[in-house]
Structures are given as structure tokens and as C-alpha cells.
Amino acid sequence: MVGRGTWLLIVVSMLASPLGAEPRTIVDLQPAAATAARAIVDDAGHPGRATLVNLNPNVNAWLLLTLAWDGQDEPDTYHLQVAEPGTVTVSLDGRSPRGVWLSLRGRGFACPLWSGDPASGGEPALTAAREQGLPYAPLCGGLLFLRNPTRGHKTPIEKVTDLLRRHVPGGEALTGYVREEFFKDRFAETTPAERSALDAALAADVPGAPAPAHLAGERASDVLWAQNLGIEPEGAPDLRLPAGRWRPAAGVSGVYLSVVKPSLLHPDILAGQAAAVLPLDPVEKNALVYLVAFDLDRFGLGFALGTEHPALGWSERIPERMYDDARPGPDGLDTSAPLVRTGMLNPVDAARVVATFAGGFKRYHGAFRSGDLAFKNDGSHYGFVEDGVVFSRLITGLSTVLVFDDGHVEVKTWADDDNARLGHVRFARQNGVTLVERGPNGVMPGRLVKHWVPGNWSGNAASSLRTVRGGLAVLERDGKRFLVYAYFSAASPSAMVRVFQAYGASYAMLLDINALEHTYVAVYRRDGDAIRVQPLVRGMEEKDGGTDTQVAPRFVGKPDNRDFFYLTTPVR
């Protein structure tokens, strides 16, 4: 509704962002942005113009408010976040002459933003929120947040690595040498498999859990000592778990844990489709794999960018002839401005968070050096979407985690036909090519699993790509779907394939590699008012800077420079 004495201009832009019409800012990259504008005045009667952009009305999470006052050199721009996108709508309306109009469950009310607020000493609410400097400064009684710029946390290793890559000639080769000579197999974890008569409770199949892994018949009763497991399993306080089976996480319903090593898998798994994978070496065969599964009926999945990574410019990995000096990046931009990347959860999601885990490659590694994907789509840079906002377009042929505006989760290879659904994508993260996918002849390894450079697995060819790796998979059982994060303490892509096949994954993809901080996973257990931060693997908590009682964990209590996923309980 438009109030008397005001005017409202609505423009819905359906921009496919073809390469021939490069966007000037990230706003121009959006496939379905809705823009409203009207004349305004401040408390002193100075005229101006307010423009409100809903960056994706299907998602209704991010707004961009611009105030352009007559005589002002540059307009003021504010990145607003809707606290509960499914229940609150925001509009420019004459009923709120000094701000926006909010509708909440059928009720509407004004929220002054650019007028004086007696509660803040007469200072406009937007000015006060910006001066607070909080990553999320509350507005309109907490129904909106102003996203303020902040600096994401980096570890000393990340600082040195970034310095070498950005400022030292040959720095990438040097980081690779250090990784291979000093960190190779640093995190490899082995333990002998113990033959035992399993306790009946441990041997029993857990109702509601994923199916157990397909092990060799004589190994079906093996027990593995998961001595570095940081999430407490129900019924196994000594951390001795039945190999390949699932145990509930104590005190966190809908979360399940498992541990295995490839040498225990059934011979049919290890020998099948041999032409599509590389043979497993002795180290990775005996290196432990820790898995955590999340019931997608119980939790919602989200994704957030770090304050710096992944970046938006060109990757230095792509073939030289794929660069276009006329464009600062493959999508025509190299900055997310005027949008603000906070690198942490907003307060509403932080109150409901169940788990977080690290995302994918930085932009530097997130493109192809050779192979057919290197010579398509500007080098096939990995794409990503946060809260319905496209930061880098999704590329056909790449493995993609998708969350739609209705909460449905898919993990799949992005196809041309999927572009028709882009306006309904709330979150997306691409990271390379598939490990395992369902094909015409059942579940198969991806076609590039054993090809080091064309698959962009970022390992070392001489060591068969073996390193610490994180992977994501979807498991299905009796109509239920589970999102599974697997931490491989030393593995090649081929070892990841074998493990995911043994657990019956319908699709699996690589996430990040090489260090605990890059393969970070934490589950949050609430005991009354206290929250325990439980890493999947002990040592990951070093990124939090504290113990399991740490009140400011990574991604939740402090900003991070890297992207991440998170799982939350539903809004009540």
C-alpha cells in the first residue's frame, strides 16, 4: 500500500547477467532484485531520496538501503538483514515517513531509521547502529540488523600462507613444498582394529540412524578406538566404537557418529569399478575416517561467506588465455561492496545453531588449471550464494550444495536446467567435481576422481593426492535423508570414494583440505544455559581459542575470514 503524498517506484530486474552485459556492482548480478524508491526528508526538512533493494524477494533476507540527500557528494548505503525472513516483510511506505514499514504476522508498524530517536539521544537509528560497530547491530526492536564491516580471524598459518601467495614470487610453490615436506601425514591417525564380542547395545542398529557401512564379513564385529573423537557418543564413554556403525551423539538428538578405515571395507567395495579410481596406498588404507551425520528432517542448513574468502576476482590458476583484463573478475567484479560479509552467524541463527563446519577452497584454488573445465566459463570458478544473493555465478558441471527458499537441501552437479531455479536458491556452494554420484548403472565414482589436475583435487601427484580432507555426502534410508560430513585423516579422492560408497552415499563431494582448521567441524551441546563446543576431532578446537566451554567459538561468537556451513533447529 502507498500512503498519500508519497510515490513508489517498483522495478523488478530479471538479470541473467550474460557475459556481454557485465554487472557494475554485485547488485546488478542478482537474477531477481526488487527495488523501491521514494522522496524523503530529514528532521531538518532537507530533501532526499531513499532506495530499498530486496536482493531476492523469494528469500527476503537481505536488503540494501541507500539514502541520497540533496547536496551530499556520496549517498549513504546500509546493508540490512531481516532477522526472520519467513515472518517479517519490509517496505518503503508513507505510513513510515522517517523509515521503513514492517509487517509481522499480519500486524504493521513504522520503524524510524533516518530520523532522530529519543532513545539514542536524538541520533538517527542507522547512525547509532553503525557507530556501535557490531557485526550485527539491532534495529526495529531486533527485527532487522545492520551488518557492519568487521575483520575475520586468521590463524598464524593462514597469515603466512596469504602473505606468500599474494606478495612473494613463487609463493604458491613454496607453500606446497612446506606442506609436502613438513605437514605430509601430520594428521594421519591409525589404530588397530580390535576383534571383540560387541556389547549388545553397541552392536544393535540405531533406530533413525543411517545404514552402517558395508564391511568385510570377518570385520563386522571390529571395534576402533576413536581416541581423538571430540563429540561424545552415547553409550561409548571410552571412545571405542563399532567400526562402520552409527552411534547417537550424546545430548544432541538427530546427530550420529561413526568411525571406519578403508582397510575394513568389503572387498566388493575396494575392488569394484577399479578403472575409475586409483589403488589405495597402505597409509590411507589404515587412516581413520570420522563421520558425523545430521538428520535433515530435524535441522535446516545454511551457508555464509567469510570476511575475505572466497574472493570474487580471478583465480591465478586458470589458463592465461582465459583471463579478460577488461573485467576485474569472472563475474565482472572483484568486490562484494556495498554488501557486507560478516564471517559469522547472525544472533537469531546463533541462538539455534546445532553445528558448523568449514566450507570449500579459497578463490585462488577454486578454478581449474587444465582439463575441459579450465577452458569453459572463464575457467569454471566455483560459485556461491548466501541468503539468496549471488556472489559468483553457479557453473555447470561443478559439485554444488544447494538450499532452496523452502529449506529443501540438495547436493548435486549443477546443470544448465538448474539455472531456471536460481531465483529460489537461498544458499549454494560449489567445490570442484563429484566424488560419487548416481548414474544410469547405479552409484559411480566421478569421472575425474583419479585425474589430479583436471579434477582440481589440490594434492601432490607424487603422493597420490594423500592429505587430510573433508567431504560432504547425502545418505538415504527408509525415506530419511542425512547430510554427512566426513573427516579423512589421510586420504586421496579415491579413498574418499571408497568410504562414501561403503556407507551408501547417493552423492558426495570434496570440501577443504590440508589442515584441521580447513576441515573444522563442531557440534554444540546445550546443557541448560551452558553450551559445550564439541569438535569432531580433538585439535580442531584450537581455532576456537579455548576449551569446550568456550563462549565465542569460530563462526558463532567471532568473525572468521573463511566461509562455513551451519545447521540450526527450526524457527518456533
C-alpha positions as CSV (number, residue, x, y, z in Angstrom):
1,M,0.0,0.0,0.0
2,V,1.3,3.5,-0.9
3,G,0.5,6.3,1.6
4,R,-0.9,9.7,0.4
5,G,1.7,12.3,-0.5
6,T,4.3,9.6,-1.4
7,W,5.3,7.9,-4.6
8,L,6.6,4.4,-5.0
9,L,8.6,3.0,-7.9
10,I,8.9,-0.7,-8.2
11,V,11.3,-2.2,-10.5
12,V,11.9,-6.0,-10.7
13,S,15.0,-6.7,-12.5
14,M,15.4,-10.2,-14.1
15,L,19.1,-10.0,-14.9
16,A,20.7,-13.2,-16.3
17,S,24.0,-11.3,-16.2
18,P,25.2,-12.5,-19.6
19,L,28.9,-12.0,-20.2
20,G,28.1,-9.4,-22.8
21,A,26.4,-7.2,-20.2
22,E,28.8,-7.1,-17.3
23,P,27.4,-6.0,-13.9
24,R,28.9,-2.9,-12.3
25,T,28.2,-4.0,-8.7
26,I,27.1,-7.2,-7.1
27,V,23.5,-5.8,-7.0
28,D,23.5,-5.9,-10.8
29,L,24.4,-9.6,-10.6
30,Q,21.2,-10.6,-8.9
31,P,18.6,-12.5,-11.0
32,A,15.5,-11.2,-9.3
33,A,16.1,-8.0,-7.3
34,A,13.1,-5.8,-6.4
35,T,13.8,-2.0,-6.0
36,A,11.5,0.6,-4.4
37,A,12.3,4.3,-4.1
38,R,10.6,7.4,-2.8
39,A,11.2,11.0,-1.8
40,I,12.1,11.6,1.9
41,V,13.0,14.5,4.2
42,D,15.1,14.5,7.4
43,D,14.2,16.1,10.7
44,A,15.5,19.5,9.5
45,G,13.4,19.3,6.3
46,H,16.3,18.5,3.9
47,P,15.0,16.6,1.0
48,G,16.5,13.3,-0.3
49,R,15.6,10.0,-1.8
50,A,15.5,6.6,-0.2
51,T,16.0,3.4,-2.3
52,L,15.3,0.0,-0.8
53,V,16.5,-3.1,-2.7
54,N,15.3,-6.5,-1.7
55,L,18.1,-8.5,-3.2
56,N,15.9,-11.7,-3.5
57,P,12.2,-11.4,-2.6
58,N,11.8,-15.2,-2.7
59,V,14.2,-15.4,0.2
60,N,13.5,-12.0,1.8
61,A,16.7,-11.9,3.9
62,W,18.9,-9.1,2.6
63,L,18.1,-5.5,1.9
64,L,20.2,-2.6,0.7
65,L,19.0,0.8,1.8
66,T,20.5,3.9,0.1
67,L,19.9,7.4,1.4
68,A,20.8,10.2,-1.1
69,W,20.4,13.7,0.4
70,D,20.4,16.7,-1.8
71,G,23.8,18.4,-1.8
72,Q,25.5,15.3,-0.5
73,D,28.5,14.1,-2.6
74,E,28.0,10.4,-1.9
75,P,24.9,8.6,-0.8
76,D,24.9,6.5,2.4
77,T,24.3,2.8,1.9
78,Y,23.3,0.3,4.6
79,H,23.2,-3.5,4.3
80,L,20.2,-4.7,6.4
81,Q,19.4,-8.3,7.4
82,V,15.9,-9.5,8.2
83,A,16.1,-11.4,11.4
84,E,13.3,-13.9,10.5
85,P,12.8,-13.7,6.7
86,G,9.7,-16.0,6.8
87,T,7.7,-13.8,9.1
88,V,8.8,-10.1,8.5
89,T,8.5,-8.0,5.4
90,V,10.0,-4.6,4.9
91,S,8.9,-1.8,2.6
92,L,9.1,1.9,1.9
93,D,5.7,3.3,2.8
94,G,4.3,6.7,3.5
95,R,3.0,5.3,6.8
96,S,6.6,5.5,8.0
97,P,7.8,8.8,6.7
98,R,11.2,8.6,8.6
99,G,11.9,5.0,8.0
100,V,10.6,1.6,6.8
101,W,7.3,-0.1,7.3
102,L,7.4,-3.6,8.8
103,S,4.7,-6.3,8.6
104,L,4.9,-9.1,11.2
105,R,2.2,-11.8,11.2
106,G,-0.5,-9.5,9.9
107,R,0.5,-6.5,12.1
108,G,2.2,-3.5,10.7
109,F,4.2,-0.7,12.3
110,A,6.7,2.0,11.5
111,C,10.4,1.8,12.2
112,P,12.2,5.2,12.0
113,L,15.7,4.9,10.7
114,W,16.9,8.2,9.4
115,S,15.2,10.5,11.9
116,G,16.2,11.4,15.5
117,D,15.5,8.7,18.0
118,P,14.9,9.9,21.6
119,A,16.2,6.6,22.9
120,S,19.6,7.3,21.4
121,G,19.8,11.0,22.4
122,G,18.2,12.2,19.2
123,E,20.6,10.3,17.0
124,P,19.2,8.5,13.9
125,A,18.9,4.8,14.5
126,L,21.0,4.0,11.4
127,T,23.8,6.3,12.6
128,A,23.7,4.8,16.1
129,A,23.8,1.2,14.7
130,R,26.8,2.0,12.5
131,E,28.7,3.6,15.3
132,Q,28.2,0.5,17.5
133,G,30.4,-1.3,15.1
134,L,28.9,-4.7,15.9
135,P,28.8,-7.2,13.1
136,Y,25.1,-7.3,13.6
137,A,23.6,-4.1,15.2
138,P,19.9,-4.5,16.0
139,L,17.3,-2.2,14.5
140,C,13.5,-2.0,14.8
141,G,13.4,-3.9,18.1
142,G,15.6,-6.6,16.8
143,L,13.5,-7.4,13.7
144,L,16.3,-6.1,11.5
145,F,20.1,-6.0,11.8
146,L,22.6,-3.6,10.3
147,R,25.5,-5.6,9.0
148,N,28.7,-3.7,9.8
149,P,32.2,-4.4,8.4
150,T,34.5,-6.5,10.6
151,R,37.8,-8.3,10.4
152,G,37.7,-12.1,10.2
153,H,40.0,-14.1,12.4
154,K,43.1,-15.8,10.9
155,T,45.5,-18.3,12.3
156,P,49.2,-17.6,12.1
157,I,49.5,-20.3,9.4
158,E,46.8,-18.6,7.3
159,K,48.5,-15.2,7.7
160,V,51.8,-16.6,6.4
161,T,50.2,-18.5,3.6
162,D,48.3,-15.4,2.4
163,L,51.5,-13.4,2.6
164,L,53.4,-15.9,0.5
165,R,50.7,-16.2,-2.1
166,R,50.0,-12.5,-2.5
167,H,53.4,-10.9,-2.2
168,V,56.2,-13.4,-2.8
169,P,57.1,-14.6,-6.4
170,G,56.7,-18.3,-6.4
171,G,54.9,-18.2,-3.1
172,E,52.4,-20.9,-4.0
173,A,55.1,-23.3,-4.9
174,L,56.8,-22.6,-1.6
175,T,53.6,-23.3,0.4
176,G,53.2,-26.5,-1.5
177,Y,56.8,-27.5,-0.6
178,V,56.3,-26.8,3.1
179,R,53.0,-28.7,3.1
180,E,54.6,-31.7,1.5
181,E,57.9,-31.8,3.4
182,F,56.7,-30.7,6.9
183,F,52.9,-31.4,7.1
184,K,52.5,-34.5,5.0
185,D,50.6,-37.1,7.0
186,R,50.8,-34.9,10.1
187,F,47.2,-35.7,10.9
188,A,47.2,-39.3,9.7
189,E,45.6,-41.3,12.5
190,T,45.7,-45.1,12.8
191,T,44.6,-47.5,15.4
192,P,44.5,-51.3,15.3
193,A,41.1,-52.9,14.8
194,E,40.1,-54.9,17.8
195,R,38.1,-58.1,17.4
196,S,35.6,-58.4,20.2
197,A,32.2,-59.6,21.2
198,L,30.3,-56.3,20.9
199,D,28.2,-55.1,23.7
200,A,24.6,-55.7,22.7
201,A,23.7,-52.0,22.8
202,L,26.7,-51.1,20.6
203,A,26.0,-54.0,18.2
204,A,22.4,-53.1,17.7
205,D,21.3,-51.0,14.7
206,V,20.3,-47.5,16.0
207,P,16.7,-46.6,15.0
208,G,16.6,-43.5,12.9
209,A,20.3,-43.5,12.1
210,P,21.9,-44.0,8.6
211,A,22.7,-47.6,7.5
212,P,26.0,-49.0,8.6
213,A,29.0,-49.2,6.2
214,H,29.4,-52.4,4.1
215,L,32.4,-54.1,5.7
216,A,34.2,-57.3,5.0
217,G,32.3,-60.1,6.7
218,E,35.1,-61.0,9.1
219,R,35.4,-57.4,10.2
220,A,31.8,-56.8,11.1
221,S,32.5,-57.0,14.8
222,D,35.7,-55.0,14.8
223,V,36.0,-52.1,17.2
224,L,38.0,-49.0,16.6
225,W,39.4,-46.7,19.3
226,A,38.4,-43.2,18.2
227,Q,40.8,-41.6,20.7
228,N,40.6,-38.2,19.1
229,L,36.8,-38.0,18.8
230,G,35.7,-34.8,20.3
231,I,31.9,-35.3,20.2
232,E,30.7,-37.5,23.0
233,P,29.0,-40.7,21.6
234,E,26.1,-42.2,23.5
235,G,26.9,-45.4,25.3
236,A,30.7,-45.4,24.5
237,P,32.5,-43.2,27.0
238,D,35.8,-45.0,26.3
239,L,35.5,-43.9,22.6
240,R,35.7,-47.5,21.4
241,L,33.1,-47.7,18.6
242,P,31.9,-50.5,16.4
243,A,33.6,-50.0,13.0
244,G,31.3,-48.6,10.3
245,R,28.2,-48.4,12.6
246,W,26.5,-45.3,13.8
247,R,26.1,-44.1,17.4
248,P,23.9,-41.2,18.5
249,A,25.8,-38.1,19.7
250,A,25.1,-37.8,23.5
251,G,22.7,-35.0,24.3
252,V,22.1,-33.8,20.7
253,S,19.1,-35.6,19.1
254,G,19.4,-36.2,15.3
255,V,23.2,-36.3,15.2
256,Y,25.1,-39.6,14.7
257,L,28.7,-40.6,14.7
258,S,30.7,-43.3,13.0
259,V,34.4,-44.2,12.5
260,V,36.0,-46.5,10.0
261,K,39.2,-47.1,8.0
262,P,39.2,-48.2,4.3
263,S,41.1,-51.5,5.0
264,L,37.9,-52.8,6.8
265,L,35.6,-52.3,3.8
266,H,34.1,-55.2,1.9
267,P,36.3,-56.5,-1.0
268,D,33.5,-55.7,-3.4
269,I,33.7,-52.0,-2.4
270,L,37.5,-51.9,-2.7
271,A,37.7,-53.8,-6.0
272,G,34.6,-52.5,-7.8
273,Q,34.9,-50.0,-10.7
274,A,38.6,-50.2,-10.5
275,A,39.2,-48.3,-13.7
276,A,37.5,-45.2,-12.2
277,V,39.8,-44.8,-9.2
278,L,43.4,-45.2,-8.1
279,P,44.6,-48.0,-5.9
280,L,44.8,-47.1,-2.2
281,D,48.2,-46.9,-0.6
282,P,48.9,-48.5,2.8
283,V,48.8,-45.2,4.7
284,E,45.3,-44.2,3.5
285,K,44.0,-47.7,3.8
286,N,44.7,-47.6,7.6
287,A,44.0,-43.9,8.3
288,L,40.9,-43.3,10.4
289,V,37.8,-41.6,9.0
290,Y,35.5,-39.8,11.4
291,L,31.9,-39.1,10.2
292,V,29.1,-37.1,11.6
293,A,25.5,-37.3,10.2
294,F,22.7,-34.8,10.5
295,D,19.1,-35.7,10.1
296,L,17.7,-33.3,7.5
297,D,14.2,-33.7,8.9
298,R,15.4,-32.1,12.1
299,F,17.7,-29.4,11.0
300,G,18.0,-26.6,8.5
301,L,21.2,-26.0,6.6
302,G,22.8,-22.6,5.9
303,F,25.9,-21.2,4.4
304,A,27.8,-18.0,5.0
305,L,30.8,-16.3,3.3
306,G,33.9,-15.4,5.3
307,T,35.0,-11.8,5.6
308,E,37.7,-12.4,2.9
309,H,37.2,-15.9,1.4
310,P,36.2,-17.0,-1.1
311,A,37.1,-13.8,-3.0
312,L,35.4,-12.7,-6.2
313,G,38.3,-11.8,-8.6
314,W,40.2,-14.0,-11.0
315,S,42.0,-17.2,-9.8
316,E,45.6,-17.2,-10.8
317,R,45.3,-20.9,-11.6
318,I,43.3,-20.6,-14.8
319,P,45.0,-20.7,-18.2
320,E,46.3,-17.3,-19.3
321,R,44.1,-17.1,-22.3
322,M,41.0,-17.3,-20.1
323,Y,41.7,-14.0,-18.4
324,D,39.9,-10.9,-19.6
325,D,41.7,-7.8,-18.5
326,A,38.6,-5.8,-19.2
327,R,36.8,-7.4,-16.3
328,P,38.1,-7.5,-12.7
329,G,36.7,-11.0,-12.2
330,P,34.8,-13.8,-13.9
331,D,31.5,-12.2,-13.0
332,G,32.6,-8.6,-13.9
333,L,33.5,-7.6,-10.3
334,D,36.1,-8.3,-7.6
335,T,34.3,-6.8,-4.6
336,S,31.1,-7.5,-2.7
337,A,30.6,-3.8,-1.8
338,P,28.2,-2.4,-0.9
339,L,27.3,-5.6,0.7
340,V,28.9,-6.6,4.0
341,R,30.4,-10.0,4.7
342,T,30.5,-10.7,8.4
343,G,32.0,-14.2,8.6
344,M,29.7,-15.2,11.4
345,L,26.2,-16.1,12.3
346,N,23.5,-13.5,13.0
347,P,22.2,-13.6,16.5
348,V,18.9,-15.3,15.6
349,D,20.6,-18.3,13.9
350,A,23.4,-18.3,16.6
351,A,20.7,-19.0,19.2
352,R,19.5,-22.1,17.3
353,V,22.8,-23.4,15.9
354,V,23.5,-27.1,16.3
355,A,26.7,-27.5,14.3
356,T,29.1,-25.6,12.0
357,F,31.7,-26.9,9.5
358,A,34.2,-25.2,7.3
359,G,33.4,-24.6,3.6
360,G,35.4,-25.0,0.5
361,F,38.5,-23.8,-1.4
362,K,39.5,-20.1,-1.5
363,R,39.1,-18.4,-4.8
364,Y,42.8,-18.9,-5.5
365,H,42.3,-22.7,-5.7
366,G,38.7,-22.5,-6.7
367,A,39.1,-22.8,-10.5
368,F,40.7,-25.2,-13.0
369,R,44.3,-25.1,-14.3
370,S,43.8,-27.7,-17.0
371,G,41.2,-30.1,-18.5
372,D,38.0,-29.3,-20.2
373,L,36.6,-27.3,-17.3
374,A,39.6,-25.0,-17.4
375,F,38.6,-23.8,-20.9
376,K,34.9,-23.2,-20.2
377,N,33.1,-20.4,-18.4
378,D,36.2,-18.3,-17.8
379,G,38.0,-21.2,-16.1
380,S,35.0,-22.6,-14.2
381,H,35.4,-20.6,-11.0
382,Y,33.5,-22.1,-8.1
383,G,30.2,-20.3,-7.4
384,F,28.4,-19.4,-4.2
385,V,25.2,-17.8,-3.0
386,E,24.4,-16.5,0.5
387,D,20.8,-15.7,1.6
388,G,19.6,-15.6,-1.9
389,V,22.4,-13.3,-3.1
390,V,24.6,-14.5,-6.0
391,F,28.2,-13.6,-5.2
392,S,29.7,-15.8,-8.0
393,R,27.5,-17.5,-10.6
394,L,27.0,-21.2,-10.4
395,I,28.9,-23.1,-13.0
396,T,27.5,-26.1,-14.9
397,G,29.4,-29.3,-14.2
398,L,30.5,-28.5,-10.6
399,S,29.5,-30.2,-7.4
400,T,27.1,-28.0,-5.5
401,V,25.5,-27.8,-2.1
402,L,22.0,-26.2,-2.5
403,V,19.4,-25.0,-0.1
404,F,16.2,-23.6,-1.6
405,D,13.9,-21.0,-0.2
406,D,11.6,-23.7,1.2
407,G,14.5,-25.3,3.1
408,H,15.0,-28.3,0.8
409,V,18.6,-29.4,0.6
410,E,20.2,-30.9,-2.5
411,V,23.8,-31.9,-3.2
412,K,24.3,-32.4,-6.9
413,T,26.2,-31.5,-10.0
414,W,24.8,-28.1,-11.2
415,A,23.3,-28.4,-14.7
416,D,22.1,-25.9,-17.3
417,D,18.5,-26.7,-16.4
418,D,19.1,-25.7,-12.8
419,N,19.5,-22.0,-13.8
420,A,15.8,-21.8,-14.0
421,R,15.7,-22.4,-10.3
422,L,18.3,-19.9,-9.4
423,G,15.9,-17.3,-8.0
424,H,14.7,-19.8,-5.4
425,V,18.2,-20.8,-4.2
426,R,18.9,-19.4,-0.7
427,F,22.3,-20.9,-0.2
428,A,24.8,-22.6,-2.6
429,R,28.5,-23.5,-2.5
430,Q,30.4,-25.2,-5.3
431,N,33.6,-27.0,-4.8
432,G,35.1,-29.0,-7.6
433,V,33.7,-32.1,-9.2
434,T,31.9,-35.1,-7.9
435,L,33.4,-37.9,-5.9
436,V,30.3,-40.2,-6.0
437,E,27.1,-39.8,-7.9
438,R,24.1,-41.8,-9.0
439,G,24.3,-42.8,-12.7
440,P,22.4,-45.0,-15.1
441,N,24.2,-48.1,-13.7
442,G,23.9,-47.2,-10.0
443,V,26.2,-45.1,-7.8
444,M,29.5,-44.5,-9.6
445,P,32.8,-42.7,-8.9
446,G,33.1,-39.3,-10.6
447,R,34.8,-39.3,-14.0
448,L,37.7,-37.2,-12.7
449,V,38.4,-38.9,-9.4
450,K,41.8,-40.3,-10.4
451,H,42.9,-37.2,-12.5
452,W,44.9,-34.9,-10.3
453,V,45.0,-31.6,-12.2
454,P,41.8,-31.8,-14.3
455,G,39.9,-32.7,-11.2
456,N,41.5,-29.9,-9.2
457,W,42.0,-32.1,-6.2
458,S,44.9,-29.9,-5.0
459,G,47.0,-32.7,-3.7
460,N,50.5,-33.8,-4.6
461,A,50.7,-36.1,-7.6
462,A,53.8,-37.8,-6.2
463,S,52.0,-38.9,-3.0
464,S,48.8,-40.0,-4.8
465,L,46.9,-36.9,-3.6
466,R,47.1,-38.1,0.0
467,T,46.3,-35.4,2.6
468,V,43.8,-34.6,5.3
469,R,40.5,-34.0,3.6
470,G,36.9,-33.1,4.4
471,G,34.0,-34.3,2.3
472,L,30.2,-34.0,2.2
473,A,27.7,-36.6,1.3
474,V,24.0,-37.4,1.3
475,L,22.8,-40.7,2.7
476,E,19.2,-42.0,2.4
477,R,17.5,-44.7,4.5
478,D,13.8,-45.6,4.8
479,G,12.7,-42.3,3.4
480,K,15.0,-40.2,5.6
481,R,17.9,-38.1,4.3
482,F,21.1,-37.4,6.2
483,L,23.8,-34.8,5.5
484,V,27.2,-36.4,6.4
485,Y,30.5,-34.6,6.9
486,A,33.5,-37.0,6.8
487,Y,36.9,-36.1,8.1
488,F,39.7,-38.2,6.5
489,S,42.9,-38.0,8.4
490,A,44.9,-39.0,5.4
491,A,43.2,-39.8,2.1
492,S,43.2,-39.4,-1.7
493,P,40.0,-38.7,-3.6
494,S,39.9,-42.4,-4.4
495,A,39.9,-43.4,-0.7
496,M,37.1,-40.9,-0.1
497,V,35.1,-42.5,-2.9
498,R,35.5,-46.0,-1.4
499,V,34.4,-44.9,2.1
500,F,31.4,-43.0,0.8
501,Q,30.4,-46.0,-1.4
502,A,30.6,-48.3,1.6
503,Y,28.2,-46.1,3.5
504,G,25.8,-46.0,0.5
505,A,26.1,-42.3,-0.4
506,S,24.0,-41.2,-3.3
507,Y,26.2,-38.2,-3.9
508,A,29.5,-37.0,-2.4
509,M,31.9,-34.1,-2.9
510,L,35.1,-32.6,-1.6
511,L,35.2,-29.6,0.7
512,D,38.5,-28.3,2.0
513,I,41.9,-30.0,2.7
514,N,45.4,-29.9,4.3
515,A,44.8,-28.8,7.9
516,L,42.4,-29.2,10.9
517,E,41.3,-25.6,10.6
518,H,40.2,-26.2,7.0
519,T,38.3,-29.4,7.9
520,Y,36.8,-27.9,11.1
521,V,33.5,-29.3,12.4
522,A,31.9,-28.6,15.7
523,V,28.7,-29.7,17.3
524,Y,27.1,-27.6,20.1
525,R,25.6,-29.4,23.0
526,R,23.3,-27.4,25.3
527,D,23.2,-28.3,29.0
528,G,20.7,-25.9,30.5
529,D,22.1,-22.4,29.9
530,A,25.6,-23.7,29.2
531,I,26.8,-24.6,25.7
532,R,29.6,-27.1,25.1
533,V,31.5,-26.7,21.8
534,Q,32.5,-30.3,20.7
535,P,34.9,-30.6,17.8
536,L,34.6,-33.7,15.6
537,V,38.3,-34.3,16.1
538,R,40.3,-33.1,19.0
539,G,42.7,-30.3,17.9
540,M,40.1,-28.6,15.8
541,E,39.1,-26.5,18.9
542,E,42.4,-24.6,18.6
543,K,40.7,-22.5,16.0
544,D,38.2,-21.5,18.8
545,G,41.0,-20.5,21.1
546,G,39.5,-22.3,24.1
547,T,38.0,-25.4,25.5
548,D,34.6,-27.0,25.2
549,T,33.2,-24.2,27.4
550,Q,34.5,-21.5,25.1
551,V,31.7,-18.9,24.7
552,A,33.0,-17.4,21.4
553,P,33.6,-20.3,19.1
554,R,34.6,-20.0,15.4
555,F,31.8,-18.8,13.1
556,V,29.3,-18.3,16.0
557,G,31.0,-16.0,18.6
558,K,33.6,-14.3,16.4
559,P,34.0,-13.4,12.7
560,D,36.1,-15.7,10.5
561,N,37.9,-15.0,7.2
562,R,36.7,-18.3,5.8
563,D,33.3,-19.5,4.6
564,F,31.3,-22.1,6.5
565,F,28.1,-24.1,6.7
566,Y,25.8,-24.3,9.7
567,L,22.8,-26.4,10.9
568,T,20.0,-25.0,13.0
569,T,16.9,-26.1,14.7
570,P,13.6,-24.9,13.1
571,V,12.2,-21.5,14.0
572,R,9.4,-21.9,16.5
